[in-house]
């Protein structure tokens, strides 16, 4: 039987001349039958409507005769997104539906970009639907009498859950949901006035002295693109205490039409083996732009987007006025203008970063260009889906390699999408810094009781294994400063009154509210015109290198630096055509394990003469040269190259496992070599392999005879010895200390200097390490260093794979096509030089005769290689 709500929704579809997809019908049935769960749908398939319309139908079913009348419903739906930019688009779509159906609701947003006046207005009158971010949800939990806000809440939706999973923001969501569920369960029980539990959640009583019971069957839904661990993603979202019979997975199963093509250089032998930005292919890219209605050019870093924008402006000035740039460091007003201009079809091309990755609906966009490998299949799918962003449309994506071997990554990306090989997002566990922040958040508002909060936190996936001893340590930390900081008043934040943990100091409360969040980065300096107006933010370390009069490019403009005052860099327009491009930390993404595996499979196809992909055919001269100079490894082989130059003795290893794994493996193997012969190594790496360079000859054959060389036995001990584990943990501790409230970055416009914060966190790390070795935050820092800086799990798996392969040791005359890019990577480490990177690469190419492959047949033949089978 069709309900009144379903009839209204079906009529709305008919008015729009739209047909409801099967997954939208399935989602409607699941919602109306009281289920929670995960909706898996590709971008541009109508997933927002798939959840919002059933919610409206449910409301209409409850109030069939009065749903069009105005009344004070309070907050009914909370929609959480990872990006502020998503909220504006979703808000517009939702408001249009309500207006067309005749439901007089307010759809509002509350993010860091929401003006203070609007935030105050939201406190006085809540909308029926609120779009917000994880940080803003926690800010709401930090308000006095916050349970009133959520008293009538019916559903919480986590949009783009795959982007939050595996991050500390995702843990924030888990904790926030656990508390909303707890509030709901409290609301559905009869509690007397003045009871112990009521003292925690004050201000919720209904007129009869009990907590409200209506609307307390809280539904939780996540929306996720395809990832490798969808079932686990649902488990993390819903927590450990959600009734299994009320959980369901809804899959769209829509075949997204995707056209992917790589841009192939005309002469691969003359194309840089280690180019950094792919600008040489700009003419081919601009041909695609000219034929398209609107194009998004995705780059992997903000610096890259500035470089491409500058290059297009220099070489194609006719695009001035119809071209824009969009990345996270630009001023919010400028980003909003770009998004509005995209909607209005006023722009021909936008150069952007991940800031436009997620579900913003830009229907005029019909083409996407990806500059450089996105290093992951799922990420490329997400970006490709920005084009043709509506049901039934074809998504067109072009892949622009920034060096020759990246073409093989292009082939691997297409293969990964074809076979639906998507990356998993592993959830974070026991992030004590996030839990400390959350505990203080609750203490800032109405307070909490230890037993209740412990049981509540244990329902989350992230803290299911939290022990009471660890929880008590955290309680001691926020009230007494723990074992080490008890003598310092600034760390004694929370007071205990009759078992209620509460913050009574207004200054502590204000500073905490300013610090809520888990996104940490180097402190940023706002860039403003001398005449007024903001351009965005740049990291403090970059600004510190500038002198008055220095010219740099930012936000697509040539700027002259004037001065810095109170964390603001003042600039004026410059007419100079050359300037420095800002750099931001954290720019390089490592190759994902799934894409790395497909890459190795593609390499295997090359070795077996299977040349079906256009990328592989184009790379044939490069692979022939690799085979001629050394060896082209197959999947059962592990290649090691060695040669001697004026710089020293070079050893090159090719695991094809990604930059982070190679960093850890290079240090580990260097340490294991040093146990046989003492040596000092210089290390360079890229996503395909790594180099060990030393002054002395390395007895590599003797080293390979050692059965423990690629062993995982004593792996953690060897990592500790091979790397400066303390320094890595110290770096991770900076962010942990910030999130955990050990340091305060300052008030708006009065931020502390980065060097002062680093000194403070380093001192705290040393104090904890010496006087409190069981400190939970220090332990977390070491765990994070292993998991995220070294990807210890992937390193372990890679070593196990290599230990079963045949070792191919080749002595070569000069760098091979595989070796050359790795050696170029090491050039960036030299600090003192008057040459540009291009000049230094060209010099190195001339030195090793690596300018091209046309004269390869005339070069001296390689020395015979050593083939060493495992176990011989």
ABEGO torsion letter per residue (X at the ends): XBBAAAAAAAAAAAAAGBBBBAAAAAAAAAAAAGBBEBBBBBBGAGAAAAAAAAAAAAAAAABAAAAABBBBAEBABBBBBABAAAAAAAAAAAAAAAAAAGBBBBBBBBBAABBAAAAAAAAABBBABBBBBAAAAAAAAABBGAAAAAAABABBBBBGAAAABGBAAAAAAAAAAAAAAAAAAAAABBBBBGBAAAAABBGABBAAGBBBABGABBBBBBBBBBBABAAAAAAAAAEAABBAAABBBBBAGBBBBBBBBBBBBABAAABBAABAAGAAAAAAAAAAAAABABBBBBBABAAAAAAAAAAAAAABAAABGABBBBBAABBAAAAAAAAAAAAAGABABBBBBAAAABABBBAABABBBBBEBAGBAAAAAAAAAABGBBBGBBBBBBBBBABAAAAAAAAAAAAAAAAGBBBBBBBBBGBAAAAAAAAAAAAABAEBBAAAAAAAAAABAAAAABBAAAAAAAAAAAAAGEAAAAABAAABABBBBGGBBBBABAAAAAAAAAABEABBBBBBBBBBBAAEEBAEBBBAAAAAABBBGBBBBBGGBBBBBABBBGGBBBBBBBABABBBBBBBBGABBBBBAAAAAAAAAAAAAAAAGBBABAAAAAAAAAAAAAAAABBBBBAABBBBBBBBBAAEBBBBBBAGAEAAAAAAAAAAAAAAAAAABBBBBBBBBBAABBBBBBABBBBAAAAAABAAAABABGAAAAAAAABBAAAAAAAAAAAAAAAAGABBAEBBGABBBAAAAAAAAAAAAAAAAAABAABAAAAAAAAAAAAAAAGAAAAAAAAAAAAABBBBBBBBABBBAAAAAAAAAAAAABABBABBAAAAAAAAAAAAGAABAAAAAABBBBBBBBBBBBGX
